Amino acid sequence: MRLVCLPHAGGSAVLYRTWKAALLGLATVDSPELPGRGSRHGAPVPASLATLAEDIAAPLLHRPAPVVLYGHSMGALLAFEMARALARQGVSVAGLVLSGRAAPHLPFPRQDRHLMSDAALIEELKRFGGTPEVLFRRPEILAMALPALKADFRMVDTYAFTPGPALACPAVILGGADDAGTPEPSLHAWREVIAGPVAVEVWPGGHFFVREDEARLLTLLKRTLSVWRAARA
């Protein structure tokens, strides 16, 4: 199987580099670098998340291995829109593992983080958690990361759900017990846009609960990939 991993806003492909060894034998791990960061620093970020999803999904149309998509927060939305883009081309993903995001069709409080000043955005990052503390002590590195982060926030802040057919694939939906943005009913609401079996789990922690317990996440992925692979045998 092929596991494609999508990061949270401002995140990079480097977040998933250790997963290749951890999931060896179960799946190949792809973590496409999004524009504006890492090896694609300076590349323009699309105006909409749906456009970015179509761009990343396109190469998967010609790969024979069953594809599972994983995404956290913005990455969960991106994975969902990628699965829809593939479905429009007649390709069904083998499954979705989505964390840290309420179902996309639910009303979401308007946020204009992409319009914040750099100073205000840095304070928001500190409040939200998940950003390595060392970055706040390295303003020159943080300054390089902020443009991509603002571009990502622009896509998330302006995201508008478009009604369409429910995705015909299984899914695992994860949320943090202390994440105010993903109350448990908003996680179960993913069943309204995913027609396959949907399992919902709430773990201890805030918005970045999966970073706080990556070992548990990898264990879940191993178990889930094994089940989904067996189902396709």
Secondary structure, DSSP 8 states (H G I E B T S, - for coil): -EEEEE--TT--GGGGTTHHHHTTTT-EEE----TTSGGGTT----SSHHHHHHHHHGGGGG--S-EEEEEETHHHHHHHHHHHHHHHTT---SEEEEES---TTS------GGGS-HHHHHHHHHHH--S-HHHHT-HHHHHHHHHHHHHHHHHHHT--------B-S-EEEEEETT-TTS-HHHHHGGGGTB-S-EEEEEESSSTTHHHHTHHHHHHHHHHHHHHHHHHT-
